[in-house]
Amino acid sequence: MPGRLGVVELTETDLTHLRRCIELAREALEDGDEPFGSVLVDVTGAVRFEDRNRVKGGDETRHPEFAIARWSADHLTPEERRDATVYTSGEHCPMCAAAHGWMGLGRIVYVASSAQLASWLEEWGVPAGPVATLPITDLVPGAVVQGPVDELVEEIKELQRQRFARR
């Protein structure tokens, strides 16, 4: 698949940032929101921006990956965006993938894939959302993407399960 990295070892730094994404997803769930979290890290390894889902108020566009794209437009040069890494608890939805591509953001590392989330929803009898589940590279063919991260997937699955158990 073009743009996707093969099996590449993640560093401890990568795993640290992904664990922060899981913490942000947990914070979102505890606040009554959908459990997703993302972190933007620059080429030096500094966290530049982080956020979590904020859709509970009815604005379904308030995804952390979309917030990262918007923030980066105001705060980073095109070169800084290209050299940055976006870490996220779940693979970007099509809206967020498009925003990522338009902003020219760099590498994406995610814990759980959109396909995994879709299969969990089906397993739990939850209807699919209104937007197609597509891999990031279907929208941004040149994207450098790593994921899923098997050693962390169960944590995300459990947060998603809790989300639907509360309904």
LINQUIMO-V71118 format. One line per field, one symbol per residue. phi: phi as a letter, one per 20 degrees, with the letter a starting at -180 (. if undefined). A space follows every 50 residues. Layout:
phi->???
This chain:
phi->.fneeffcfeeffgffffffgfgfffgfffendfecbbcdcefenefdab acgceffoefeeefffffgffffeccfgffffeecddbfcggfgfffffg ffemfegcccfdefffgfffgfgemefffedgecfgffecgefeccqfdg fdgfffgfffffgefef
